[in-house]
Amino acid sequence: MSSIATQGLQFREPLIFERSSPGRVASSLPRSATTAPGNVALPEGLLRKKAPRWPEVSEPEAVRHFIRLSQQNYGIDTGFFPLGSCTMKYNPKINEDVARMEGFADLHPMAPESWIQGALSLYWELERYLAEITGFSAVTLQPAAGAHGEYTGMALIRAYLMHTEGKPRTKVLVPDTAHGTNPATLAMLGYETVTLKSSDRGVVLPEDVLAAMNEDIAGIMMTNPNTLGLFEENVKEVADIVHAKGGLVYCDGANMNALLGRARPGDMGVDAMHLNLHKTFSTPHGGGGPGSGPVCVHDRLAPYLPIPRVEKDGSTFRLVSDKPLTIGRVKAYLGNFGMHVRAYTYIRELGREGLKLAGEMAVLNANYLRVKLAERYHVVHDRACMHEVVLTDKLQKKAADIETRDIAKGLIDRGFHPPTTYFPICVQNALMIEPTETESKETLDRFVEAMFDIDAESKVDPQRLKTAPHLPLVGRLDETRAVRKPILRWRPVETPTAGQ
Ligand SMILES: Cc1ncc(COP(=O)(O)O)c(C=O)c1O
């Protein structure tokens, strides 16, 4: 049994609060002048009447508590993380070293231009690399996440329509295979979403776009490759139809990792697209940030890009805000600069051929899993996929009433992070698997073995799967209750000695 089990997480250690013993300390600091009796600088009303009820523990106990907590996390540095749509690829440590160089990490965001020429040069070059990789002419690095990039890109389209037609139009076409953030972005901008049902092949059909498109529709927002892990093969024809009615084409390019070095959305009729640096360009993911979602555009949208723009004047870089058509700022300063340094390092490290190989390996790994897993699982579109593959629980459900959730929890007991579950929503009980290019064949084989083992267990002991996971410290949670009645704060048990 690997990772989770061998990390010893099955043993429940006493919590730090349970170890507390009155008078035990982890440090002994000299009494400060302000806290000495009779020498109090704080007003009487602000003083505590009772000492706070912190756990009282020795230094080794405090250290063990925090180290143990850090080991209870499952991350990309501890194991395979096939979370579809999230692209949990390995984050190279060289990126971290470069981002921590003092010339980058210690910069003050308000330092004058003349002091930050190196940083501005990296920023300017990264914009150009991303434009070259995607086939667009201009880029903003300001947005802080993929969804923020979507918002920025669609705000550019809105501003363009306002400027050229005097009104933003009211609706936007969104295929049912788009990422969930797309309709949310549109709602934030005041657009109504018109959902397009994808075809039996899992892609958008030009005839459906033609039937839906009119002069009140601002354009289409397509995720490509889409959330079924399929390439939208009709994108050029779709773009021609949308453009003929004066609309614009937005591409959710968060899955660009599948196309690297092979295809450029900017060459396919797309007008604007965002990238997720924390997916395609190996920067770390963070809950709600700090990510980066640069937006790439063609010339006609460039005048609307957020300010300040970094421009090159001879050999000097300048921050320029005098742009009359700009939508303004979307993020403080220049965005999450540390992420830009990491993505720049990744691009320079891999180079043209390396990036292409990364894209190819991501697609190869997903197809390897597709073919292997099809032996025991239902694959929704069993044809060549891009960077991810979508399965369902159909076979296990029919044979043993085992659901997607049970399969995911069974994987935890076998030492793997589960794939994305119940997404995309256009597929019933989906299991969305994205291996990424950074996993070896041996790891993929172990994953397939675990999936086969789950299928076998579903036939002999379905109850064990229905109550999984059994090995980690935390078992199956009541997820609905956890959301509706979250317990966000630890409160001490009242004891006669507490507070003395
Ligand atoms: C296809 C797609 N679009 C948009 C997003 C949203 O990106 P973020 O979570 O950075 O806001 C994601 C996130 O993984 C995605 O996979």
The ligand as an SDF file (V2000), in Angstrom:
LIG
                    3D

 16 16  0  0  0  0  0  0  0  0999 V2000
  -11.0850   25.1600  -18.7220 C   0  0  0  0  0  0  0  0  0  0  0  0
  -10.9910   26.0510  -17.5210 C   0  0  0  0  0  0  0  0  0  0  0  0
  -11.4460   27.3130  -17.5850 N   0  0  0  0  0  0  0  0  0  0  0  0
  -11.3790   28.1420  -16.5260 C   0  0  0  0  0  0  0  0  0  0  0  0
  -10.8450   27.7360  -15.3300 C   0  0  0  0  0  0  0  0  0  0  0  0
  -10.8330   28.6860  -14.1740 C   0  0  0  0  0  0  0  0  0  0  0  0
   -9.5340   28.9960  -13.7840 O   0  0  0  0  0  0  0  0  0  0  0  0
   -9.2250   29.5590  -12.3140 P   0  0  0  0  0  0  0  0  0  0  0  0
   -9.5370   28.4540  -11.3650 O   0  0  0  0  0  0  0  0  0  0  0  0
   -7.7850   29.9240  -12.3230 O   0  0  0  0  0  0  0  0  0  0  0  0
  -10.1090   30.7530  -12.0880 O   0  0  0  0  0  0  0  0  0  0  0  0
  -10.3430   26.4370  -15.2180 C   0  0  0  0  0  0  0  0  0  0  0  0
   -9.7620   25.9720  -13.9490 C   0  0  0  0  0  0  0  0  0  0  0  0
   -9.1560   24.9600  -13.8260 O   0  0  0  0  0  0  0  0  0  0  0  0
  -10.4190   25.5660  -16.3340 C   0  0  0  0  0  0  0  0  0  0  0  0
   -9.9730   24.3080  -16.2750 O   0  0  0  0  0  0  0  0  0  0  0  0
  1  2  1  0
  2  3  1  0
  2 15  2  0
  3  4  2  0
  4  5  1  0
  5  6  1  0
  5 12  2  0
  6  7  1  0
  7  8  1  0
  8  9  2  0
  8 10  1  0
  8 11  1  0
 12 13  1  0
 12 15  1  0
 13 14  2  0
 15 16  1  0
M  END
$$$$
